[in-house]
Amino acid sequence: MYNLFYIEIYSATVSFPALLVVIEFFYFFQTGQRLWRWGAALVEIIVLVIPVTLLMKVDSGDSLGNDTIIFPAVRVYVYLLILLCQVAYFYSAWRQRLAAPLKELFINYSLLLGVVINILLVIRMQDLPALLAINLPATLLLILALVRNHRLLLYTLEDPYVDVLEPAPPGRLSRASMNLLKMKPLAKVCMLATLSLPIFVWLIKIML
C-alpha cells in the first residue's frame, strides 16, 4: 500500500486548523456570517493547498498504477481538476460581486467537483486521520463556498441598488445558466451533478 506516514503526521499537526473549519461551518449556518476574517486565508491554505502538495509527494507507484493513489497515466489531469477547484474556492471566498451567469455556473460546478474528489480520495485512501483532519475540513470549506455563492446570488437579486450580474451575452445558454443558478440549493446541486455525470463516472473509474 502507498506510504501514508506523511499524511498521518500532517493530519496530526493540522488538527487545530481543521477544528476551526468545523466550528466556522456550524457558525456560518447559524448566523450567515464568517467567524473570522483575519487569518482565514492561512487556514484555507493549510486545509486546501498544502495537502495537495503532500498528496503529490506520497502518491508514488509503478507505471501500472500499483501502490498508488491516483493512476499515473491520468494523475496530471486529476491534479489539474483539483487546482481548478482551489481557484474556484479562493475566487468565491474573496470576491465582492457575482460573475456572469455562465461563469458563475462554472464556479459552482468546480466547487461541487472538489467535494466529489475529496469523497473519492477518502474511499481510496481509507485513512481515518486524513479523513478527519484533511478531507473533512476541505469538503466543509467547499460546501460553505457553495452556500455563500447561493446567498450572494439571492442578496444581489433582492437588492435593486446592486448590479445584479456582470453583463452576459444574450442567448439560450446564458438564460439557462441563470435559471439554474436561481434554483433551490438542493435542486441546483442535483442538476449540476446530473450534468457532471460523465466526469464523475470517469473519476470513479480511475480512482476506485
C-alpha positions in Angstrom: 0.0 0.0 0.0 1.2 3.6 -0.7 3.0 5.4 2.1 0.6 7.3 4.4 3.2 8.2 7.0 3.5 11.8 5.9 -0.3 12.2 5.6 -0.8 10.9 9.1 1.9 13.2 10.5 0.4 16.2 8.7 -3.1 15.3 9.9 -1.9 15.4 13.5 -0.2 18.8 13.0 -3.3 20.5 11.3 -5.9 19.2 13.8 -6.4 22.7 15.2 -7.0 24.4 11.8 -9.3 21.6 10.9 -11.2 22.1 14.1 -11.5 25.8 13.3 -13.0 25.0 9.9 -15.6 22.7 11.6 -16.5 25.4 14.1 -16.9 28.0 11.3 -19.0 25.6 9.3 -21.7 25.4 12.0 -21.3 29.1 13.0 -22.0 30.2 9.4 -25.1 28.1 9.2 -26.3 29.6 12.4 -25.5 33.3 11.7 -24.9 33.5 7.9 -21.5 35.2 8.6 -17.9 34.0 8.8 -16.5 33.5 12.2 -13.3 35.3 11.4 -11.6 37.2 8.6 -8.0 37.7 9.9 -6.1 34.5 9.4 -8.8 32.9 7.4 -6.6 32.8 4.3 -3.9 31.0 6.2 -6.3 28.4 7.5 -7.7 27.9 4.0 -4.2 27.4 2.6 -3.3 24.9 5.3 -6.5 22.9 4.7 -6.8 23.2 0.9 -3.4 23.9 -0.7 -0.8 22.1 1.4 -2.5 18.7 1.4 -2.4 18.6 -2.4 1.4 19.1 -2.3 1.6 16.4 0.3 -0.5 14.1 -1.8 1.8 14.5 -4.8 4.7 13.6 -2.5 3.2 10.3 -1.1 1.4 9.3 -4.3 4.1 7.0 -5.7 3.8 3.8 -7.6 4.8 2.0 -10.7 3.6 2.7 -14.2 0.8 0.1 -13.9 -0.8 2.0 -11.1 0.2 -0.4 -8.3 0.8 1.0 -4.9 -0.5 4.4 -5.9 -3.5 6.7 -5.0 -4.1 8.1 -8.5 -3.3 6.1 -11.6 -0.1 7.6 -13.1 -1.4 7.9 -16.6 -4.2 10.3 -15.5 -2.6 11.8 -12.4 -1.8 15.1 -14.1 -5.4 15.6 -15.2 -6.8 14.9 -11.7 -4.3 17.4 -10.2 -5.4 20.0 -12.7 -9.0 19.4 -11.7 -8.0 19.8 -8.0 -6.2 23.1 -8.9 -9.4 24.2 -10.7 -11.4 23.5 -7.6 -9.0 25.5 -5.4 -9.0 28.5 -7.8 -12.9 28.5 -7.7 -12.8 28.3 -3.9 -10.5 31.2 -3.4 -12.2 33.3 -6.0 -15.6 32.7 -4.3 -14.2 33.3 -0.8 -12.7 36.8 -1.5 -14.7 38.3 -4.3 -17.2 41.1 -3.8 -19.7 40.6 -6.6 -21.2 37.8 -8.8 -19.8 37.0 -12.2 -21.7 36.5 -15.4 -24.3 33.6 -15.3 -22.2 31.0 -17.3 -19.0 31.8 -15.4 -20.9 31.7 -12.1 -22.3 28.3 -13.0 -18.8 27.0 -13.8 -17.6 28.2 -10.5 -20.3 26.3 -8.6 -19.6 23.2 -10.7 -15.9 23.4 -9.9 -16.7 23.6 -6.1 -19.0 20.6 -6.4 -16.3 18.7 -8.3 -14.0 19.3 -5.4 -16.4 17.8 -3.0 -16.7 14.7 -5.1 -12.9 14.4 -5.4 -12.5 14.6 -1.7 -15.0 11.8 -1.1 -13.3 9.6 -3.7 -9.9 10.3 -2.0 -11.3 9.2 1.3 -12.6 6.0 -0.1 -9.4 5.3 -2.0 -7.0 6.0 1.0 -9.2 4.5 3.7 -7.2 6.5 6.3 -9.1 7.9 9.3 -6.6 10.7 10.3 -6.7 12.0 6.7 -10.5 11.9 6.7 -10.9 13.9 9.9 -8.0 16.4 9.5 -7.8 16.9 5.8 -10.7 15.7 3.6 -13.5 16.6 6.0 -12.5 20.2 6.6 -11.7 20.7 2.9 -15.1 19.3 2.0 -16.8 21.6 4.5 -15.0 24.7 3.1 -16.1 23.8 -0.4 -19.7 23.3 0.8 -19.5 26.7 2.6 -18.4 28.3 -0.7 -21.4 26.8 -2.5 -23.7 28.1 0.2 -22.2 31.6 0.2 -22.4 31.8 -3.6 -26.1 31.0 -3.4 -26.8 33.5 -0.7 -24.8 36.2 -2.6 -27.0 35.5 -5.6 -30.2 35.9 -3.5 -28.9 39.1 -1.9 -27.9 40.5 -5.3 -31.2 39.8 -6.9 -33.2 41.2 -4.0 -31.2 44.5 -3.8 -32.3 46.9 -6.5 -29.3 49.2 -5.8 -26.7 46.5 -6.6 -25.6 45.4 -10.1 -27.4 42.1 -10.5 -24.7 40.3 -12.5 -21.9 41.3 -14.8 -23.2 41.8 -18.4 -23.6 38.5 -20.2 -24.2 38.0 -23.9 -27.8 37.2 -24.6 -28.6 33.6 -25.7 -30.1 30.4 -24.6 -27.0 29.2 -22.8 -26.8 32.3 -20.7 -30.5 32.3 -19.8 -30.4 28.6 -19.0 -27.4 29.2 -16.7 -29.3 32.0 -14.9 -32.4 29.8 -14.5 -30.2 27.0 -13.0 -28.5 29.4 -10.6 -31.9 30.6 -9.3 -33.0 27.1 -8.4 -33.3 25.9 -4.8 -29.9 24.8 -3.4 -30.8 21.1 -3.4 -32.3 21.2 -6.9 -29.3 23.2 -8.1 -26.8 20.6 -6.7 -28.8 17.7 -8.2 -28.9 19.4 -11.6 -25.2 20.2 -11.5 -24.5 16.6 -10.5 -26.6 15.3 -13.4 -24.8 17.5 -15.9 -21.5 16.4 -14.5 -22.2 12.6 -14.5 -19.7 11.8 -17.3 -16.7 13.3 -15.5 -17.9 11.9 -12.2 -18.1 8.4 -13.7 -14.6 8.9 -15.2 -13.2 9.9 -11.8 -14.8 6.9 -10.1 -13.3 4.6 -12.7 -9.7 5.9 -12.3 -9.7 6.4 -8.5 -11.6 3.4 -7.2 
